[in-house]
């Protein structure tokens, strides 16, 4: 391990120390209580709203935006469903043990409430940029809601840096690793291909991005879930043991015989929360940017829809990845990242399984690469003006090429650092504006329930 990698790991450990874990979990619990467990009680409603249900609590006039509510969710899903779902889960298990999955689940449940609040506030404080586009995000609700422009500036800086220096590296690196191990393609070739394909989409801005993600997101999710379910079914008799590994090692790693060296509760919590936060981005504020761009007549409606990306990303896809590597036993063979998932799929589908992972890694990575530049350019536009958008898109594609050749550990450590630096100011903003979000959610749901009761009586 060289000096650069040691420094990154140290910074990641500092950023994701006990203070950050307490803050992230504390805000999630606080918002869950303030919003009255809305992510659980109104889960069915979130599904219906996503499918186009508009007959409760809606006005006829939509709030201005750049894309449709479904496109906002599809773009947000494209951003969060990346190689964090394939490689990130595996690195969490490799470095924190199977118990990291439990803490990932816990973070996701409370993260759904966080996403509701982020999207609601993103809608409430969105504004029209000088170039005429509709923009929003934590920098706007921190500045205009809390009255803290300096904190908004800090957030915008780190949110701009994260996709540029972290997502580019992690996604291109993970795809390059999968392509190298399964197809023998050199990393620089994968990086170049990804850079060109990404440029073709992001150069057209959010509307172009949304059109692609609206089509790509459902297909890639279905394809990966199918492969993962097949693997789990083949090893169905191992499911009880896999679940036992998750729950036992979450609280008592020493009880797992043959476990990885250094597997502790602290590591399980640290990597479970950090990789979970990287994967679903709850608490980092990115949801507020995407969902602020949606045309919708009601901010709370968009908030309920936004909670679904955490559910799909972590509680469905990350869980399937975790179960595949645990039921097949490859988690304890000294491999990590996409190579671990490929080995798990190959155990059920020799040779074909690895190709499924390679293709999924490419689709997941590509979807993230075309989605995340949007919140990066919105952040730097907030700081520097709209002129930065086009240069940012070009620089982003160049860094994709460079990131494909980095070490996997370095790429993930960079992601941990920037995610944590984004989360801290955003979580402060959510605490300060939780009351506003709670009033909005309560008012919308009460109006909707009253209308529903009235319709039933008629």
Secondary structure, DSSP 8 states (H G I E B T S, - for coil): --HHHHHHHHHHHHHTSHHHHHHHHHHHHHHHHHTTSHHHHTHHHHHHHHTT---SS--SS----SEEHHHHHHHHHHHHSSTIIIIIHHHHHHHH-THHHHHHHHHHHHHHHHHHHHHHHHHHT-EE-TTS-EE-SHHHIIIIIS--HHHHHHHHHHHHHHIIIIIHHHHHHHHHHHHHHHH---HHHHHHHHHHHHHHHHTT-HHHHHHHHHHHHHHHHHHHHHHHHHHHHHTGGGHHHHHHHHHHHHH-GGGSTT--TT--HHHHHHHHHHHHHHHH-TTTSHHHHHHHTEE-S-HHHHHHHHHHHHIIIIIIIIHHHHHHHHHTTGGGSS--HHHHHHHHHHHHSTTHHHHHHHHHHHHHHHHHHHHTHHHHHHHHHHHH-TTHHHHHHHHHHHHHHHHTTS-HHHHHHHHHHHHHHHHHHHHHHHHHTHHHHHHHHHHHHHHHHHHHHHHHH-
